[in-house]
């Protein structure tokens, strides 16, 4: 009984992981109006660019 419960729990966890991955991918592809090159340039020209981006309008 215990091993069966463990198996079903692991199945639930992996299903949740898959779901979370899909959601993250969907959100990530929706929130990418800025081309990666532009982001790289910003990070190179400003050391705190990532911190500013995180507190910017993208994440509110």
DSSP file (Angstrom, degrees, kcal/mol; ACC not computed):
  #  RESIDUE AA STRUCTURE BP1 BP2  ACC     N-H-->O    O-->H-N    N-H-->O    O-->H-N    TCO  KAPPA ALPHA  PHI   PSI    X-CA   Y-CA   Z-CA
    1    1 A X     >        0   0    0      0, 0.0     4,-2.2     0, 0.0     5,-0.2   0.000 360.0 360.0 360.0 -41.3    0.0    0.0    0.0
    2    2 A X  H  >  +     0   0    0      1,-0.2     4,-2.4     2,-0.2     5,-0.2   0.920 360.0  48.3 -65.2 -43.8    2.8    2.3    0.9
    3    3 A X  H  > S+     0   0    0      1,-0.2     4,-2.3     2,-0.2    -1,-0.2   0.876 111.0  51.6 -66.2 -35.6    4.7    1.8   -2.3
    4    4 A X  H  > S+     0   0    0      2,-0.2     4,-2.4     1,-0.2    -1,-0.2   0.912 110.2  48.5 -65.2 -42.0    1.6    2.3   -4.4
    5    5 A X  H  X S+     0   0    0     -4,-2.2     4,-2.3     1,-0.2    -2,-0.2   0.908 111.1  50.6 -64.7 -41.2    0.9    5.6   -2.6
    6    6 A X  H  X S+     0   0    0     -4,-2.4     4,-2.6     2,-0.2    -1,-0.2   0.911 109.8  51.0 -61.6 -42.2    4.5    6.7   -3.2
    7    7 A X  H  X S+     0   0    0     -4,-2.3     4,-2.2     1,-0.2    -2,-0.2   0.929 111.1  46.6 -62.5 -45.7    4.2    5.8   -6.9
    8    8 A X  H  X S+     0   0    0     -4,-2.4     4,-2.3     1,-0.2    -1,-0.2   0.863 111.5  52.7 -66.6 -34.0    1.0    7.9   -7.2
    9    9 A X  H  X S+     0   0    0     -4,-2.3     4,-2.6     2,-0.2    -2,-0.2   0.930 109.4  48.2 -64.7 -44.8    2.6   10.7   -5.3
   10   10 A X  H  X S+     0   0    0     -4,-2.6     4,-2.5     1,-0.2    -2,-0.2   0.877 110.2  52.9 -62.9 -36.5    5.6   10.7   -7.7
   11   11 A X  H  X S+     0   0    0     -4,-2.2     4,-2.3     2,-0.2    -1,-0.2   0.926 109.5  48.6 -63.7 -44.3    3.2   10.6  -10.6
   12   12 A X  H  X S+     0   0    0     -4,-2.3     4,-2.7     2,-0.2    -2,-0.2   0.930 111.2  50.3 -59.1 -46.4    1.4   13.7   -9.3
   13   13 A X  H  X S+     0   0    0     -4,-2.6     4,-2.6     1,-0.2    -2,-0.2   0.922 111.7  46.8 -60.5 -45.2    4.6   15.5   -8.7
   14   14 A X  H  X S+     0   0    0     -4,-2.5     4,-2.3     1,-0.2    -1,-0.2   0.871 111.7  51.5 -68.1 -34.5    5.8   14.8  -12.3
   15   15 A X  H  X S+     0   0    0     -4,-2.3     4,-2.5     2,-0.2    -1,-0.2   0.926 111.0  48.3 -64.3 -42.8    2.5   15.9  -13.7
   16   16 A X  H  X S+     0   0    0     -4,-2.7     4,-3.1     2,-0.2     5,-0.2   0.909 110.2  51.7 -63.0 -41.7    2.7   19.1  -11.7
   17   17 A X  H  X S+     0   0    0     -4,-2.6     4,-2.7     1,-0.2    -1,-0.2   0.924 110.5  48.5 -59.8 -44.1    6.2   19.7  -12.9
   18   18 A X  H  X S+     0   0    0     -4,-2.3     4,-2.3     2,-0.2    -1,-0.2   0.922 112.7  48.2 -61.8 -44.1    5.1   19.2  -16.5
   19   19 A X  H  X S+     0   0    0     -4,-2.5     4,-2.6     2,-0.2    -2,-0.2   0.930 111.7  48.9 -62.5 -46.3    2.2   21.6  -16.0
   20   20 A X  H  X S+     0   0    0     -4,-3.1     4,-3.0     1,-0.2     5,-0.2   0.912 110.4  52.1 -60.2 -42.3    4.4   24.2  -14.4
   21   21 A X  H  X S+     0   0    0     -4,-2.7     4,-2.4    -5,-0.2    -1,-0.2   0.907 110.1  48.3 -60.1 -42.3    6.9   23.9  -17.3
   22   22 A X  H  X S+     0   0    0     -4,-2.3     4,-2.6     2,-0.2    -2,-0.2   0.919 112.7  47.9 -64.8 -43.0    4.1   24.4  -19.8
   23   23 A X  H  X S+     0   0    0     -4,-2.6     4,-3.1     2,-0.2     5,-0.3   0.941 112.4  48.7 -62.6 -47.2    2.8   27.4  -18.0
   24   24 A X  H  X S+     0   0    0     -4,-3.0     4,-3.2     1,-0.2    -1,-0.2   0.904 112.1  49.5 -59.3 -41.2    6.3   28.9  -17.7
   25   25 A X  H  X S+     0   0    0     -4,-2.4     4,-2.5    -5,-0.2    -1,-0.2   0.926 112.6  47.1 -65.0 -43.2    6.9   28.3  -21.4
   26   26 A X  H  X S+     0   0    0     -4,-2.6     4,-1.6     2,-0.2    -2,-0.2   0.943 116.1  43.9 -63.1 -47.6    3.6   29.9  -22.4
   27   27 A X  H  X S+     0   0    0     -4,-3.1     4,-2.3     1,-0.2    -2,-0.2   0.927 113.7  51.9 -62.2 -44.8    4.2   32.9  -20.1
   28   28 A X  H  < S+     0   0    0     -4,-3.2    -2,-0.2    -5,-0.3    -1,-0.2   0.891 110.7  46.7 -60.4 -41.3    7.8   33.2  -21.3
   29   29 A X  H >< S+     0   0    0     -4,-2.5     3,-0.5     1,-0.2    -1,-0.2   0.774 114.0  49.1 -74.8 -23.7    6.9   33.1  -25.0
   30   30 A X  H 3< S+     0   0    0     -4,-1.6     2,-0.4     1,-0.2    -2,-0.2   0.834 108.5  53.3 -80.8 -31.9    4.1   35.7  -24.4
   31   31 A X  T 3< S+     0   0    0     -4,-2.3    -1,-0.2     1,-0.2     3,-0.1  -0.244  83.8  94.2 -99.7  46.2    6.4   38.1  -22.4
   32   32 A X    <   +     0   0    0     -3,-0.5    -1,-0.2    -2,-0.4     4,-0.1  -0.329  28.2 132.3-132.0  57.3    9.1   38.4  -25.0
   33   33 A X        +     0   0    0     -3,-0.1     2,-0.5     2,-0.1    -1,-0.1   0.770  61.5  80.7 -72.8 -23.1    8.5   41.5  -27.1
   34   34 A X  S    S-     0   0    0     -3,-0.1     2,-0.0     1,-0.0     5,-0.0  -0.718  88.9-121.7 -86.0 126.3   12.1   42.5  -26.6
   35   35 A X    >>  -     0   0    0     -2,-0.5     4,-1.6     1,-0.1     3,-0.6  -0.367  20.9-119.6 -63.5 144.6   14.6   40.8  -28.9
   36   36 A X  H 3> S+     0   0    0      1,-0.2     4,-2.4     2,-0.2     5,-0.2   0.831 112.1  60.0 -55.8 -34.3   17.3   38.8  -27.0
   37   37 A X  H 3> S+     0   0    0      1,-0.2     4,-2.5     2,-0.2    -1,-0.2   0.917 102.9  51.0 -61.9 -42.9   20.0   40.9  -28.6
   38   38 A X  H <> S+     0   0    0     -3,-0.6     4,-2.5     1,-0.2    -1,-0.2   0.917 109.8  50.2 -60.2 -43.7   18.5   44.1  -27.1
   39   39 A X  H  X S+     0   0    0     -4,-1.6     4,-2.4     1,-0.2    -1,-0.2   0.915 109.5  51.2 -61.8 -43.1   18.5   42.5  -23.7
   40   40 A X  H  X S+     0   0    0     -4,-2.4     4,-2.2     1,-0.2    -1,-0.2   0.922 109.5  50.1 -60.5 -44.4   22.1   41.4  -24.0
   41   41 A X  H  X S+     0   0    0     -4,-2.5     4,-2.5     1,-0.2     5,-0.2   0.926 110.2  50.3 -59.8 -45.2   23.1   45.0  -25.0
   42   42 A X  H  X S+     0   0    0     -4,-2.5     4,-1.9     1,-0.2    -1,-0.2   0.912 111.1  48.6 -59.5 -43.1   21.3   46.4  -22.0
   43   43 A X  H  < S+     0   0    0     -4,-2.4     6,-0.2     1,-0.2    -1,-0.2   0.862 112.9  48.0 -67.8 -34.6   23.0   43.9  -19.7
   44   44 A X  H  < S+     0   0    0     -4,-2.2    -1,-0.2    -5,-0.2    -2,-0.2   0.897 115.7  43.0 -72.0 -39.1   26.5   44.7  -21.1
   45   45 A X  H  < S+     0   0    0     -4,-2.5     2,-0.4     1,-0.2    -2,-0.2   0.739 122.4  37.2 -81.3 -21.9   26.0   48.5  -20.9
   46   46 A X    ><  -     0   0    0     -4,-1.9     3,-1.7    -5,-0.2     4,-0.2  -0.957  64.4-156.9-135.6 117.4   24.5   48.5  -17.4
   47   47 A X  T 3  S+     0   0    0     -2,-0.4     3,-0.4     1,-0.3     4,-0.2   0.806  97.2  45.5 -62.7 -30.5   25.6   46.1  -14.7
   48   48 A X  T 3> S+     0   0    0      1,-0.2     4,-2.2     2,-0.1    -1,-0.3   0.157  77.3 114.2 -98.6  20.0   22.3   46.4  -12.8
   49   49 A X  H <> S+     0   0    0     -3,-1.7     4,-2.6     1,-0.2    -1,-0.2   0.891  74.1  53.3 -58.7 -40.5   20.1   46.0  -15.8
   50   50 A X  H  > S+     0   0    0     -3,-0.4     4,-2.1    -4,-0.2    -1,-0.2   0.909 108.8  49.1 -64.3 -40.5   18.7   42.6  -14.7
   51   51 A X  H  > S+     0   0    0      1,-0.2     4,-1.6     2,-0.2    -1,-0.2   0.918 112.1  48.6 -63.7 -42.8   17.6   44.1  -11.3
   52   52 A X  H  < S+     0   0    0     -4,-2.2     4,-0.3     1,-0.2    -2,-0.2   0.903 110.5  51.6 -63.2 -40.6   15.9   47.0  -13.0
   53   53 A X  H >< S+     0   0    0     -4,-2.6     3,-0.9     1,-0.2     6,-0.4   0.891 106.8  53.7 -64.0 -38.3   14.2   44.7  -15.4
   54   54 A X  H 3< S+     0   0    0     -4,-2.1    -1,-0.2     1,-0.3    -2,-0.2   0.861 114.1  40.4 -67.5 -34.2   12.9   42.5  -12.6
   55   55 A X  T 3< S+     0   0    0     -4,-1.6    -1,-0.3    -5,-0.1    -2,-0.2   0.378 101.8 101.7 -93.3   6.0   11.3   45.5  -10.8
   56   56 A X  S X  S-     0   0    0     -3,-0.9     3,-1.2    -4,-0.3     4,-0.3  -0.049  96.6 -83.6 -80.5-174.4   10.1   47.0  -14.1
   57   57 A X  G >  S+     0   0    0      1,-0.3     3,-0.6     2,-0.2    -1,-0.1   0.686 119.7  72.0 -66.0 -18.3    6.6   46.9  -15.6
   58   58 A X  G 3  S+     0   0    0     -5,-0.3    -1,-0.3     1,-0.2    -4,-0.1   0.848 104.4  37.0 -66.1 -33.0    7.3   43.4  -17.1
   59   59 A X  G <         0   0    0     -3,-1.2    -1,-0.2    -6,-0.4    -2,-0.2   0.337 360.0 360.0-105.6   6.7    7.1   41.8  -13.6
   60   60 A X    <         0   0    0     -3,-0.6    -1,-0.2    -4,-0.3    -2,-0.1   0.477 360.0 360.0 -92.0 360.0    4.3   43.8  -11.9
